[in-house]
Amino acid sequence: MSDTAATSQAERKRGEGVRRVYEILRDDILDLRLAPGSPIDEVQLAERLSMSRTPIREALVRLAAEGLVTTLPNRSTVVSNIDFLNLHTFFDALTLMYRVTTRLAAEFRTDADLKMIRARQVQFTRAVEAHDALAMIATNREFHAAIAEAGRNPYYTGLFCRLLDEGRRILRVYYSSFDDHLPRRYVDEHEDMIAAIEAGDVAGADRLASAHADQIVRQIQDMIARDHRRPIAL
């Protein structure tokens, strides 16, 4: 085997290792199996996955770029905290981006855009029917990203995708509030948005996107505020 071929094979192997670590940690973080603030032990992880620490460190860099882990001044890494104190500012920005991107999609979409949006909706529907929360998170993100792309404003698309990525654990809380059995009516909300986009109904798309965002925010707020205390006789 030539040196070039050997190098290429080693790079592919390392890339596969990085992807494996990334996907394992990402899913554990998004599914809240790794709680916010939990330390990431590189040595323990290397032993668990039978690999060197190099792909683990590369995966952590990728996760840090997505806001899922944080590197502390002492170079240790922890799962990023969820800023519940300022959650209202996140909801403000998210709601605005739901509205703006869906409005623009209704105005500028093409037939190719509609085909992509519908394909993403099919994937989301399958995830909902399978009660697969992580798949719901991923496919919901791609559905709304496709709508944003149809709006033809890369700045809005970039900001919205960033918010969708940052909100993945919050969305996990949302699905948990339904025990991962998302009611069909919330799938139908996506269908209504697609219909408004296809019809070029800008005002209707805005209204539907706003209502969609509002129900998500209310459900999460109710979940967080729920009283889980147990009466204990002393």
C-alpha positions as a Markdown table, in Angstrom:
| # | Residue | x | y | z |
|---|---|---|---|---|
| 1 | Met | 0.0 | 0.0 | 0.0 |
| 2 | Ser | 1.4 | 3.4 | -0.9 |
| 3 | Asp | 2.0 | 6.1 | 1.7 |
| 4 | Thr | -0.8 | 8.2 | 0.1 |
| 5 | Ala | -3.3 | 5.4 | 0.3 |
| 6 | Ala | -2.3 | 4.5 | 3.8 |
| 7 | Thr | -2.7 | 8.2 | 4.9 |
| 8 | Ser | -6.1 | 8.4 | 3.2 |
| 9 | Gln | -7.3 | 5.2 | 4.9 |
| 10 | Ala | -6.0 | 6.5 | 8.3 |
| 11 | Glu | -7.9 | 9.8 | 7.7 |
| 12 | Arg | -11.1 | 8.0 | 6.8 |
| 13 | Lys | -10.8 | 5.8 | 9.9 |
| 14 | Arg | -10.2 | 8.9 | 12.1 |
| 15 | Gly | -13.1 | 10.7 | 10.5 |
| 16 | Glu | -15.4 | 7.7 | 11.2 |
| 17 | Gly | -14.2 | 7.7 | 14.8 |
| 18 | Val | -14.9 | 11.4 | 15.2 |
| 19 | Arg | -18.4 | 11.0 | 13.7 |
| 20 | Arg | -19.1 | 8.0 | 16.0 |
| 21 | Val | -18.1 | 10.0 | 19.2 |
| 22 | Tyr | -20.0 | 13.0 | 18.0 |
| 23 | Glu | -23.2 | 11.1 | 17.4 |
| 24 | Ile | -23.0 | 9.2 | 20.7 |
| 25 | Leu | -22.4 | 12.4 | 22.7 |
| 26 | Arg | -24.9 | 14.5 | 20.8 |
| 27 | Asp | -27.7 | 11.9 | 21.3 |
| 28 | Asp | -26.9 | 11.6 | 25.0 |
| 29 | Ile | -26.9 | 15.3 | 25.4 |
| 30 | Leu | -30.1 | 15.9 | 23.4 |
| 31 | Asp | -31.9 | 13.1 | 25.1 |
| 32 | Leu | -30.8 | 14.6 | 28.5 |
| 33 | Arg | -29.1 | 11.4 | 29.5 |
| 34 | Leu | -26.1 | 13.7 | 30.0 |
| 35 | Ala | -27.6 | 16.5 | 32.1 |
| 36 | Pro | -26.6 | 20.1 | 31.7 |
| 37 | Gly | -23.4 | 20.7 | 33.7 |
| 38 | Ser | -22.3 | 17.1 | 33.5 |
| 39 | Pro | -18.5 | 16.7 | 33.0 |
| 40 | Ile | -17.2 | 14.9 | 29.9 |
| 41 | Asp | -14.4 | 12.5 | 31.0 |
| 42 | Glu | -12.2 | 12.1 | 27.9 |
| 43 | Val | -10.2 | 9.2 | 29.5 |
| 44 | Gln | -13.3 | 7.3 | 30.5 |
| 45 | Leu | -14.9 | 7.9 | 27.1 |
| 46 | Ala | -11.8 | 6.7 | 25.3 |
| 47 | Glu | -11.9 | 3.5 | 27.3 |
| 48 | Arg | -15.6 | 3.0 | 26.8 |
| 49 | Leu | -15.3 | 3.4 | 23.0 |
| 50 | Ser | -11.8 | 1.7 | 22.7 |
| 51 | Met | -10.3 | 4.6 | 20.8 |
| 52 | Ser | -7.6 | 7.3 | 21.3 |
| 53 | Arg | -8.5 | 10.7 | 22.8 |
| 54 | Thr | -7.8 | 12.5 | 19.5 |
| 55 | Pro | -11.1 | 11.8 | 17.8 |
| 56 | Ile | -12.9 | 12.5 | 21.1 |
| 57 | Arg | -11.3 | 15.9 | 21.3 |
| 58 | Glu | -12.2 | 16.7 | 17.6 |
| 59 | Ala | -15.8 | 15.6 | 18.3 |
| 60 | Leu | -15.9 | 17.9 | 21.4 |
| 61 | Val | -14.8 | 20.8 | 19.2 |
| 62 | Arg | -17.7 | 20.2 | 16.9 |
| 63 | Leu | -20.2 | 19.9 | 19.8 |
| 64 | Ala | -18.8 | 23.1 | 21.3 |
| 65 | Ala | -19.4 | 24.9 | 18.0 |
| 66 | Glu | -23.0 | 23.8 | 18.3 |
| 67 | Gly | -23.3 | 25.0 | 21.9 |
| 68 | Leu | -23.9 | 21.6 | 23.3 |
| 69 | Val | -20.6 | 21.5 | 25.4 |
| 70 | Thr | -18.5 | 24.1 | 27.0 |
| 71 | Thr | -14.7 | 24.1 | 27.6 |
| 72 | Leu | -13.8 | 25.6 | 31.0 |
| 73 | Pro | -10.7 | 27.6 | 31.7 |
| 74 | Asn | -9.0 | 24.6 | 33.3 |
| 75 | Arg | -9.5 | 22.8 | 29.9 |
| 76 | Ser | -12.1 | 20.4 | 31.2 |
| 77 | Thr | -15.3 | 20.0 | 29.2 |
| 78 | Val | -18.9 | 20.0 | 30.5 |
| 79 | Val | -22.4 | 19.7 | 29.0 |
| 80 | Ser | -23.6 | 23.3 | 28.4 |
| 81 | Asn | -26.2 | 24.6 | 30.7 |
| 82 | Ile | -29.6 | 25.6 | 29.5 |
| 83 | Asp | -30.2 | 29.3 | 30.3 |
| 84 | Phe | -33.7 | 29.1 | 31.7 |
| 85 | Leu | -33.4 | 32.6 | 33.2 |
| 86 | Asn | -33.3 | 34.2 | 29.8 |
| 87 | Leu | -35.5 | 31.7 | 28.0 |
| 88 | His | -38.0 | 34.4 | 27.1 |
| 89 | Thr | -35.4 | 36.1 | 24.9 |
| 90 | Phe | -34.8 | 32.8 | 23.1 |
| 91 | Phe | -38.6 | 32.4 | 22.6 |
| 92 | Asp | -38.9 | 36.0 | 21.3 |
| 93 | Ala | -36.2 | 35.4 | 18.6 |
| 94 | Leu | -37.5 | 31.9 | 17.7 |
| 95 | Thr | -41.1 | 33.1 | 17.3 |
| 96 | Leu | -39.9 | 36.0 | 15.1 |
| 97 | Met | -37.9 | 33.6 | 12.9 |
| 98 | Tyr | -40.8 | 31.2 | 12.5 |
| 99 | Arg | -42.9 | 34.1 | 11.2 |
| 100 | Val | -40.4 | 35.8 | 9.0 |
| 101 | Thr | -39.1 | 32.6 | 7.3 |
| 102 | Thr | -42.6 | 31.2 | 6.7 |
| 103 | Arg | -43.8 | 34.6 | 5.3 |
| 104 | Leu | -40.9 | 34.8 | 2.9 |
| 105 | Ala | -41.3 | 31.2 | 1.8 |
| 106 | Ala | -45.0 | 31.9 | 0.9 |
| 107 | Glu | -43.7 | 34.8 | -1.2 |
| 108 | Phe | -40.6 | 33.3 | -2.9 |
| 109 | Arg | -40.9 | 29.5 | -2.9 |
| 110 | Thr | -40.3 | 27.5 | -6.0 |
| 111 | Asp | -41.7 | 24.1 | -7.0 |
| 112 | Ala | -38.3 | 22.6 | -6.0 |
| 113 | Asp | -38.6 | 24.2 | -2.6 |
| 114 | Leu | -42.1 | 22.8 | -2.1 |
| 115 | Lys | -40.8 | 19.3 | -3.1 |
| 116 | Met | -38.0 | 19.6 | -0.5 |
| 117 | Ile | -40.4 | 20.9 | 2.3 |
| 118 | Arg | -42.8 | 18.1 | 1.6 |
| 119 | Ala | -40.0 | 15.5 | 1.8 |
| 120 | Arg | -38.9 | 16.9 | 5.1 |
| 121 | Gln | -42.5 | 16.7 | 6.4 |
| 122 | Val | -42.7 | 13.0 | 5.4 |
| 123 | Gln | -39.6 | 12.4 | 7.4 |
| 124 | Phe | -41.0 | 14.3 | 10.4 |
| 125 | Thr | -44.3 | 12.4 | 10.2 |
| 126 | Arg | -42.5 | 9.1 | 10.3 |
| 127 | Ala | -40.5 | 10.1 | 13.3 |
| 128 | Val | -43.7 | 11.2 | 15.1 |
| 129 | Glu | -45.4 | 7.9 | 14.3 |
| 130 | Ala | -42.4 | 6.0 | 15.6 |
| 131 | His | -42.4 | 8.1 | 18.8 |
| 132 | Asp | -38.7 | 8.7 | 18.2 |
| 133 | Ala | -37.9 | 11.9 | 20.0 |
| 134 | Leu | -34.3 | 12.4 | 18.6 |
| 135 | Ala | -35.6 | 11.8 | 15.1 |
| 136 | Met | -38.4 | 14.2 | 15.7 |
| 137 | Ile | -35.9 | 16.9 | 16.8 |
| 138 | Ala | -33.7 | 16.3 | 13.7 |
| 139 | Thr | -36.5 | 16.1 | 11.1 |
| 140 | Asn | -38.3 | 19.1 | 12.6 |
| 141 | Arg | -35.1 | 21.1 | 12.3 |
| 142 | Glu | -34.7 | 20.1 | 8.6 |
| 143 | Phe | -38.4 | 20.9 | 7.9 |
| 144 | His | -38.1 | 24.5 | 9.2 |
| 145 | Ala | -34.7 | 24.9 | 7.6 |
| 146 | Ala | -36.2 | 24.0 | 4.2 |
| 147 | Ile | -38.9 | 26.6 | 4.7 |
| 148 | Ala | -36.2 | 29.2 | 5.6 |
| 149 | Glu | -34.2 | 28.3 | 2.5 |
| 150 | Ala | -37.3 | 28.8 | 0.4 |
| 151 | Gly | -37.5 | 32.4 | 1.7 |
| 152 | Arg | -34.2 | 33.3 | -0.2 |
| 153 | Asn | -32.7 | 35.3 | 2.7 |
| 154 | Pro | -29.4 | 33.6 | 3.9 |
| 155 | Tyr | -29.2 | 35.9 | 6.9 |
| 156 | Tyr | -32.6 | 34.8 | 8.2 |
| 157 | Thr | -31.8 | 31.2 | 7.3 |
| 158 | Gly | -28.5 | 31.3 | 9.2 |
| 159 | Leu | -30.1 | 32.9 | 12.3 |
| 160 | Phe | -33.1 | 30.5 | 12.3 |
| 161 | Cys | -30.9 | 27.4 | 12.0 |
| 162 | Arg | -28.7 | 28.6 | 14.8 |
| 163 | Leu | -31.8 | 29.1 | 17.0 |
| 164 | Leu | -33.2 | 25.6 | 16.0 |
| 165 | Asp | -29.8 | 24.1 | 16.9 |
| 166 | Glu | -29.6 | 25.9 | 20.2 |
| 167 | Gly | -33.1 | 24.9 | 21.1 |
| 168 | Arg | -32.8 | 21.2 | 20.5 |
| 169 | Arg | -32.7 | 20.3 | 24.2 |
| 170 | Ile | -35.6 | 22.6 | 24.9 |
| 171 | Leu | -37.5 | 20.8 | 22.1 |
| 172 | Arg | -36.6 | 17.5 | 23.9 |
| 173 | Val | -38.4 | 18.9 | 27.0 |
| 174 | Tyr | -41.4 | 19.8 | 24.7 |
| 175 | Tyr | -41.6 | 16.2 | 23.3 |
| 176 | Ser | -41.2 | 14.8 | 26.8 |
| 177 | Ser | -44.3 | 16.7 | 27.9 |
| 178 | Phe | -46.2 | 14.4 | 25.6 |
| 179 | Asp | -44.3 | 11.3 | 26.7 |
| 180 | Asp | -42.9 | 11.4 | 23.1 |
| 181 | His | -46.4 | 10.8 | 21.7 |
| 182 | Leu | -46.9 | 14.0 | 19.8 |
| 183 | Pro | -50.5 | 14.6 | 19.0 |
| 184 | Arg | -51.4 | 14.4 | 15.3 |
| 185 | Arg | -52.8 | 17.9 | 15.3 |
| 186 | Tyr | -49.2 | 19.3 | 15.6 |
| 187 | Val | -48.2 | 17.3 | 12.6 |
| 188 | Asp | -51.2 | 18.8 | 10.8 |
| 189 | Glu | -50.0 | 22.3 | 11.7 |
| 190 | His | -47.0 | 21.6 | 9.5 |
| 191 | Glu | -49.4 | 20.6 | 6.7 |
| 192 | Asp | -51.3 | 23.8 | 7.1 |
| 193 | Met | -48.1 | 25.8 | 6.8 |
| 194 | Ile | -47.2 | 24.0 | 3.6 |
| 195 | Ala | -50.6 | 24.7 | 2.1 |
| 196 | Ala | -50.3 | 28.4 | 2.9 |
| 197 | Ile | -46.8 | 28.5 | 1.4 |
| 198 | Glu | -47.9 | 26.7 | -1.7 |
| 199 | Ala | -50.9 | 29.1 | -2.1 |
| 200 | Gly | -48.6 | 32.2 | -1.7 |
| 201 | Asp | -50.7 | 33.2 | 1.3 |
| 202 | Val | -48.2 | 35.5 | 3.1 |
| 203 | Ala | -50.6 | 36.6 | 5.8 |
| 204 | Gly | -51.9 | 33.1 | 6.4 |
| 205 | Ala | -48.4 | 31.7 | 6.6 |
| 206 | Asp | -47.5 | 34.3 | 9.1 |
| 207 | Arg | -50.6 | 33.6 | 11.2 |
| 208 | Leu | -50.0 | 29.8 | 11.2 |
| 209 | Ala | -46.3 | 30.1 | 12.0 |
| 210 | Ser | -47.0 | 32.4 | 14.9 |
| 211 | Ala | -49.7 | 30.0 | 16.3 |
| 212 | His | -47.3 | 27.1 | 15.8 |
| 213 | Ala | -44.6 | 28.9 | 17.8 |
| 214 | Asp | -47.0 | 30.0 | 20.5 |
| 215 | Gln | -48.3 | 26.5 | 21.3 |
| 216 | Ile | -44.7 | 25.2 | 21.5 |
| 217 | Val | -43.8 | 28.0 | 23.9 |
| 218 | Arg | -46.9 | 27.5 | 26.1 |
| 219 | Gln | -46.3 | 23.8 | 26.3 |
| 220 | Ile | -42.7 | 24.2 | 27.4 |
| 221 | Gln | -43.6 | 26.9 | 29.9 |
| 222 | Asp | -46.3 | 24.7 | 31.4 |
| 223 | Met | -43.9 | 21.8 | 31.6 |
| 224 | Ile | -41.3 | 23.8 | 33.4 |
| 225 | Ala | -43.8 | 25.4 | 35.8 |
| 226 | Arg | -45.5 | 22.1 | 36.6 |
| 227 | Asp | -45.5 | 21.2 | 40.3 |
| 228 | His | -43.8 | 17.9 | 40.8 |
| 229 | Arg | -43.7 | 18.0 | 44.6 |
| 230 | Arg | -45.0 | 15.0 | 46.6 |
| 231 | Pro | -46.9 | 15.5 | 49.9 |
| 232 | Ile | -44.8 | 13.7 | 52.6 |
| 233 | Ala | -46.2 | 13.1 | 56.1 |
| 234 | Leu | -43.7 | 13.9 | 58.8 |
